[in-house]
């Protein structure tokens, strides 16, 4: 889960020395899932933020250092919860398979 993968979201303009980045892609059977929603939940399960996935299934959050849960909601799919660790200076790269 460390470091951006080739073909993922660009990190141009992001100062990793100051940011904790959580990003990734939502896929179904290996194909990107556009227009899904990914929620960022804190350690207690409280809603913090939500973003739609791009046409390529990608999403990104800037979070505080700590443990988070990514909750993904998409048509014709069960809700998927994925734990993730965020840390300033690091990119937490996550693939969420529906």
N, C-alpha and C positions, 0 to 999 in steps of 0.2 A: 504494500500500500504506500510505498514511498517513492516519490518522484513521478513526474508526468510521463506518460507513455507516448511513444511516437504516434502521431495522428490524433492526439488528444487536444485539449484546449491549449491555446497559446498562453504563455506566462509573460509575454511582452508587457512591460509597464508595471508589473507587479513586483514590489520590493519584498522579497521573501524574508528579509531580516526583520521586517515589521509586521508581517501577516502570517496567519495560520489559514491555509487554504484547504478546503475540502471540495473535491470535484470528482466528476466521473461521468459515466454513461449508463443509461438504462437500455437493456437489450432484451429481446424475446427471440429465442432460437437463433442467437447470434446476430440478429438484425436490430438496428437502432429503433427505439420507441420514441417518436416525437409526441409532443403534447401530453406527456405524462406529468404528474406533479410530484416533486420531491420536497418533503418537509424536513426541517431540522428541528429535532426535539432535544431539550437539555437532559441532563442526568436524571431528573425526576419525571421525565416524560412530558414536560410542558412544551407547547408549541412555541418556537422562536422565529422561524421564517419559512417561506415556501417559494419555490421557483418552478416554472414550467420547463420541461426539457426542450432543447432546440430541435431543429429538423433532423439533426444527427444524433439525437438522444442525450446530448450533453447537458450538464448542470454544474454550477459552482456556488459555493458559499465561502464567506470570510467569517471565521468563528474564533472564539476565544480558545485558548489552550484547554484541553480536557476531553472527557468522553461525551460523545453525542450519539444520537440515533438518527439515521436517515430513514424516513418512512415514505415509501413510494406508492402512489395511487395511479392506476392506469385502467382504461376500459378493458374489459374482458380479462382481468387479472386479479388475483388475490392481493391484498395489501402485503407488502414486503418491508420488514424492518431489518436494517443493517447497522450494526454498531460500527463506530469509527472513532479514532483518536485524532484530535487536532493538536498541532503544536506549532508555535511561531517558528518560522524558518524552514518549514517542511510542507510539502504538498501531500495530502492524503488522497490518493487516487483510488477510486472505488468503481467496480463494475457491478451493477445490480441486475441480476437475471430474473426475469419474470417467468 
